[in-house]
Amino acid sequence: MQSCAICMDKSKDLAFGCGHQTCYDCGKNLVRCPMCQQHITTRIRLY
């Protein structure tokens, strides 16, 4: 299991267009990727 880089608790289940991932709870309201600072235009749920 890969943990979310923001909360360090939940598994990564949300990917952004830039390719970086977080958990859904941390990433659902972000405007910029916390890793590369690109504007988030696409969110993809991972199962």
N, CA and C of each residue as an Amber inpcrd file, in Angstrom:
protein
   141
   0.8380000  -1.1910000   0.0000000   0.0000000   0.0000000   0.0000000
   0.8770000   1.2460000   0.0000000   0.5680000   2.1730000  -0.8820000
   1.2640000   3.4510000  -0.9090000   0.4160000   4.4710000  -0.1750000
   0.9950000   5.1240000   0.8070000   0.2500000   6.0990000   1.5970000
   0.2460000   7.4640000   0.9310000  -0.8010000   8.2070000   1.1940000
  -0.9400000   9.5780000   0.7100000   0.1900000  10.4360000   1.2820000
   0.7920000  11.2620000   0.4460000   1.9090000  12.1100000   0.8720000
   1.4490000  13.2800000   1.7450000   0.1560000  13.5500000   1.7750000
  -0.3530000  14.6690000   2.5740000  -0.7290000  14.2060000   3.9820000
  -1.6310000  13.2350000   4.0860000  -2.0870000  12.7890000   5.4080000
  -1.2480000  11.6380000   5.9690000  -0.5160000  10.9510000   5.1050000
   0.3300000   9.8160000   5.4950000  -0.4590000   8.6750000   6.1530000
  -1.7730000   8.6460000   5.9030000  -2.6100000   7.6590000   6.5570000
  -3.3300000   6.7660000   5.5510000  -4.0810000   7.3600000   4.6530000
  -4.8880000   6.6030000   3.7030000  -4.0750000   6.2410000   2.4640000
  -4.5770000   5.2640000   1.7180000  -3.8880000   4.8610000   0.4930000
  -4.2260000   5.8290000  -0.6430000  -3.3220000   5.9350000  -1.6030000
  -3.5300000   6.8110000  -2.7560000  -4.6340000   6.2330000  -3.6350000
  -5.6950000   6.9940000  -3.8480000  -6.7820000   6.5190000  -4.7040000
  -7.3270000   7.6290000  -5.6050000  -6.5350000   8.6960000  -5.7820000
  -6.9210000   9.7850000  -6.6700000  -5.6800000  10.2470000  -7.4250000
  -5.7550000  10.2300000  -8.7540000  -4.6250000  10.6600000  -9.5880000
  -4.9870000  11.9600000 -10.2950000  -4.0030000  12.8310000 -10.4530000
  -4.1850000  14.0990000 -11.1630000  -3.6260000  13.9690000 -12.5760000
  -3.9470000  14.9140000 -13.4300000  -3.4710000  14.8970000 -14.8080000
  -1.9580000  14.8880000 -14.9270000  -1.2680000  15.4390000 -13.9330000
   0.1990000  15.4730000 -13.9570000   0.8020000  14.1130000 -13.6120000
  -0.0200000  13.1920000 -13.0940000   0.4550000  11.8550000 -12.7680000
   0.6750000  11.6190000 -11.2880000   0.6880000  12.6580000 -10.4710000
   0.8580000  12.4790000  -9.0330000  -0.4450000  12.0110000  -8.4090000
  -0.3370000  11.4220000  -7.2120000  -1.4990000  10.8200000  -6.5620000
  -1.5910000  11.2110000  -5.0970000  -2.8260000  11.2920000  -4.5920000
  -3.1060000  11.4750000  -3.1710000  -4.3250000  10.6170000  -2.8450000
  -4.7370000  10.6280000  -1.5810000  -6.0130000   9.9890000  -1.2640000
  -7.1320000  10.9430000  -1.6870000  -8.3150000  10.4100000  -1.8570000
  -9.4410000  11.2200000  -2.3270000  -9.7510000  12.3650000  -1.3580000
  -9.7410000  12.0710000  -0.0580000 -10.0940000  13.0920000   0.9300000
  -9.1470000  14.2900000   0.8810000  -7.8700000  14.0660000   0.7010000
  -6.9070000  15.1650000   0.6370000  -6.9290000  15.8780000  -0.7120000
  -7.1790000  15.1550000  -1.8010000  -7.0520000  15.7310000  -3.1320000
  -8.3040000  16.2930000  -3.7590000  -9.4690000  16.0330000  -3.1570000
 -10.7210000  16.4120000  -3.8190000 -10.9060000  17.9180000  -3.9580000
 -10.3190000  18.7070000  -3.0860000 -10.5200000  20.1580000  -3.1360000
  -9.2680000  20.9440000  -3.5110000  -8.1870000  20.2480000  -3.8590000
  -6.9470000  20.9460000  -4.2040000  -7.0680000  21.6580000  -5.5490000
  -6.4140000  22.7960000  -5.6680000  -6.3630000  23.5390000  -6.9280000
  -5.0480000  23.2610000  -7.6420000  -3.9750000  23.1000000  -6.8650000
  -2.6490000  22.8090000  -7.4220000  -2.1120000  21.5120000  -6.8240000
  -1.3760000  20.7750000  -7.6240000  -0.7450000  19.5400000  -7.1670000
   0.2640000  19.8780000  -6.0630000   0.2060000  19.1900000  -4.9320000
   1.1400000  19.4780000  -3.8450000   2.5770000  19.0570000  -4.1560000
   2.7730000  18.2040000  -5.1620000   4.1140000  17.7480000  -5.5000000
   4.7990000  18.6410000  -6.5370000   4.0910000  18.9770000  -7.6230000
   4.7330000  19.7190000  -8.7150000   4.1420000  21.1080000  -8.9430000
   3.0940000  21.4530000  -8.1960000   2.4590000  22.7720000  -8.2510000
   1.7260000  23.0820000  -9.5650000   1.5060000  22.0720000 -10.4090000
   0.7290000  22.2980000 -11.6300000  -0.7450000  22.4580000 -11.2710000
  -1.4450000  23.2740000 -12.0390000  -2.8810000  23.4520000 -11.8570000
  -3.5780000  22.1270000 -12.1660000  -4.4630000  21.6800000 -11.2990000
  -5.1610000  20.3990000 -11.4760000  -6.3660000  20.6030000 -12.3910000
  -6.3380000  19.9350000 -13.5160000  -7.4530000  20.0100000 -14.4560000
  -8.2120000  18.6840000 -14.5320000  -7.5670000  17.5930000 -14.1470000
  -8.1780000  16.2720000 -14.2450000  -7.9510000  15.5000000 -12.9520000
  -9.0030000  14.8620000 -12.4690000  -8.9040000  13.9650000 -11.3170000
  -9.4600000  12.6090000 -11.7300000  -8.7330000  11.5480000 -11.4210000
  -9.1510000  10.2020000 -11.7820000  -9.1530000   9.3480000 -10.5210000
 -10.3150000   8.7760000 -10.2030000 -10.3940000   7.8830000  -9.0360000
  -9.7480000   6.5520000  -9.3900000  -8.9440000   6.0260000  -8.4860000
  -8.2770000   4.7420000  -8.6580000  -8.9120000   3.7370000  -7.7050000
  -9.1600000   2.5230000  -8.1960000  -9.7830000   1.4930000  -7.3650000
  -8.9100000   0.2760000  -7.2720000
